[in-house]
Amino acid sequence: MIALYVLVLALLWLGAGALARRLWSTYFVPERGISRRVRVIGGGMLLFGWLFVPVYLLYGRTALLDAEVRELCAKDGGVKVYETVRLPAERFDKWGNVRIPSKRDAALADEYYYEIDTTYFRTGNPEVWRSRYWVTRRSDGKVLGESIRYARRGGDIPGPWHPSSFGCPDATTQESIEKSIFMKEAFK
């Protein structure tokens, strides 16, 4: 299936090139008074466009969006811890994680909960978004820490494969923020 798709794209690309060559030879022949220099420069521009546009559509858009995502990450991406909390060892599971429910799923007895907010800068294909994850203490409503992540998905040539993606910082920020906020209490 993929091979057929690539074959159709290649035939379309070659057909567009053959059509451009035929139009060029029909309308820009030396008998009509167009100088050799104009034909060479115009032909070079057509050839450059014929080669550059598919490459830009394949790699240029995603590279520009990835650079934009990197710039946004440098400004405010990453993990920020505002307060650390010491909890007894029994609150941690065997992997050292604390169970923190979402605000929607938190019971009244849960001391802490998390929230996630996603803002889309660009939707469709490609899409770019900002995801903010933060942990709040129920008793006083104080935000203990947050992580901000930017990501891009898509922008590639369409097909039956998965779209490419890029994000920063890495996707393990949710786990790392909880491990940065919650510490095991030392034995007394």
PyMOL commands that set and color helices and strands:
alter all, ss='L'
color gray80, all
select helices_A, chain A and resi 2-27+30-32+36-76+89-91+173-181
alter helices_A, ss='H'
color red, helices_A
select strands_A, chain A and resi 78-81+85-87+112-122+127-137+143-153+165-168+182-184
alter strands_A, ss='S'
color yellow, strands_A
deselect
rebuild
show_as cartoon
